[in-house]
């Protein structure tokens, strides 16, 4: 029987669960991350599951289209999947991101667990769409002027406030 209780997010329910078949190496790596970050293993696993679900369910940010196209091409699967997997930038109080930052980095990015995420006004809609894969678990997001709120919101999960200028 599982015990349910209120979680740290509004309306979030947590319960104790047992999952069979978990790879012991993955579990050990998650435990090490938990120790380094001062989080519980449950918190680390919840973040990992949440990120996996967000990435696979999102139409723009999911990895399934990449896997399908790699399978269809029949070669370079590993290279295509690796190059298509977004880089995670996380656990910051505040960051301002410019168009040059995104273009020079040259890869899609997931921004997560950031208190205040600000995009400079030089970031246009095309650049935003191309390089921002997902924004999750952020308190405040300030999108650039001229980028549709709906485009920004399509990439947001568990964002407390979207503040337009």
KADA-V472633 format. One record per residue. N is the residue number from 1. PHI is phi in whole degrees, 0 to 359 (NA if undefined). BURIAL is + if it has 24 or more other ideal C-beta (glycine too) atoms within 12 Angstrom, else -. D_LAST is the distance of its C-alpha to the last C-alpha in Angstrom with 2 decimals. Layout:
# KADA-V472633
n: (N;N)
phi: (PHI;PHI)
burial: (BURIAL;BURIAL)
d_last: (D_LAST;D_LAST)
This chain:
# KADA-V472633
n: (1;2;3;4;5;6;7;8;9;10;11;12;13;14;15;16;17;18;19;20;21;22;23;24;25;26;27;28;29;30;31;32;33;34;35;36;37;38;39;40;41;42;43;44;45;46;47;48;49;50;51;52;53;54;55;56;57;58;59;60;61;62;63;64;65;66;67;68;69;70;71;72;73;74;75;76;77;78;79;80;81;82;83;84;85;86;87;88;89;90;91;92;93;94;95;96;97;98;99;100;101;102;103;104;105;106;107;108;109;110;111;112;113;114;115;116;117;118;119;120;121;122;123;124;125;126;127;128;129;130;131;132;133;134;135;136;137;138;139;140;141;142;143;144;145;146;147;148;149;150;151;152;153;154;155;156;157;158;159;160;161;162;163;164;165)
phi: (NA;264;262;258;205;290;265;283;270;303;74;275;250;235;212;281;228;246;242;276;83;287;297;296;294;296;298;297;294;295;296;294;298;299;298;294;265;76;257;278;299;301;296;296;295;300;296;296;295;298;295;300;295;300;291;276;272;292;290;272;258;292;268;298;301;293;295;297;291;293;295;297;289;80;211;70;302;301;296;293;294;297;289;270;283;294;269;266;246;212;59;235;284;206;209;248;245;257;300;299;303;294;292;292;292;75;229;290;232;254;260;217;54;240;295;224;250;241;258;295;292;281;281;270;300;296;295;301;295;290;254;264;277;196;234;221;54;245;288;222;238;245;285;288;298;88;257;304;301;293;298;297;296;294;253;259;223;54;256;289;222;249;248;267;261)
burial: (-;-;-;-;-;-;-;-;-;-;-;-;-;-;-;-;-;-;-;-;-;-;-;-;-;-;-;-;-;+;-;-;-;-;-;-;-;-;-;-;-;-;+;+;+;+;+;+;-;+;+;-;-;+;+;-;-;+;-;+;+;+;+;-;-;+;-;-;-;-;-;-;-;-;-;-;-;-;-;-;-;-;-;+;+;+;-;+;+;+;-;-;-;-;+;-;+;-;+;-;+;+;-;-;-;-;-;+;+;+;+;+;+;+;-;+;+;+;+;+;-;-;+;+;-;-;+;+;+;-;+;+;+;+;+;+;+;+;+;+;+;+;+;+;-;-;+;-;-;-;+;+;-;+;+;+;+;+;+;-;-;+;-;-;-)
d_last: (49.36;45.71;44.32;40.89;38.54;34.96;32.61;29.78;27.07;26.92;29.58;30.73;34.52;36.49;40.16;42.71;43.63;46.15;45.39;48.44;48.51;45.76;46.46;47.69;46.22;42.71;43.22;44.43;41.43;39.08;41.17;40.86;37.05;37.13;39.40;37.30;34.01;35.60;34.77;37.33;38.59;37.31;33.72;34.06;35.66;33.03;30.26;32.41;33.16;29.57;28.47;31.47;30.76;27.07;28.14;31.06;29.54;26.33;27.04;25.03;25.52;29.08;31.96;34.43;33.73;34.36;37.56;38.70;38.25;40.04;42.82;43.16;43.49;46.09;45.49;43.03;41.80;41.23;39.53;37.19;36.27;35.74;33.54;31.49;30.91;27.46;27.32;25.96;23.77;23.91;24.44;22.00;20.23;17.29;16.78;14.53;15.58;15.85;17.36;20.59;20.72;20.70;23.09;25.43;25.74;26.54;26.58;24.53;22.92;22.57;20.21;21.68;22.16;19.26;17.84;14.42;13.54;10.90;10.98;10.97;9.63;13.36;13.71;14.48;15.28;18.95;18.64;16.43;18.99;21.93;21.33;19.36;22.08;20.79;18.45;20.52;21.05;17.78;16.57;12.83;11.03;7.64;8.03;7.82;6.57;9.68;10.85;11.92;11.02;14.81;15.54;13.53;15.20;18.50;18.53;17.69;20.58;20.63;16.99;16.49;12.73;9.95;6.61;3.79;0.00)
